[in-house]
Amino acid sequence: MKHTQFSREMRRGEEPEVAALLQRAFGGQAEARLVDRLRRAGDIAGETVLPSGDGIVGYYAISKMRSPKHWFCLAPVAIDPDWQGQGHGRRMIGLLSEWARLSGCYVVVLGQPEFYQRAGFSLERAVRLGSPYLITNTLLAGPGTDVPERTLIYPKAFESH
């Protein structure tokens, strides 16, 4: 297994390295463009990177939902292809889901249920959410065990993604 440092907040000036990681992980520019639109709109609440001796090998962005207020969405999440399958992404997202639980914040994600459930997100808690995306691939992390009934309105940058 390749070793990393602790995940940390992205630093100013690391944007090009993150964009390159997103291109390697997703095989194109779409996610890097999404992140750029989110940044320019001021919708990103936080960006976390996973550094190693090889540079940045992991990344995720948390953005402010338009609705419900004080909710967040997780996207994109990327692990360098050479580093995938070693548990780095699960650990990064596991720390995020634990932060959501302890801080009282709700975080939604649209993605592969198997991966996100192993990292602490719940498919069952998201079943009553109204979403413009597949609810079968929408998961929720946050405080308690409730099954909130809310309508999700993502940041505008997602509309052109």
Secondary structure, DSSP 4 states (H G I P E B T S, - for coil): -------EEPPTT-HHHHHHHHHHHHTSSHHHHHHHHHHHHT-EEEEEEEEETTEEEEEEEEEE-SBSTTEEEEEEEEE-GGGTTSSHHHHHHHHHHHHHHHHT-EEEEES-HHHHHHTT-BSGGGTT-B-SS-GGGEEEE-SSS-----B-B--GGGGG-
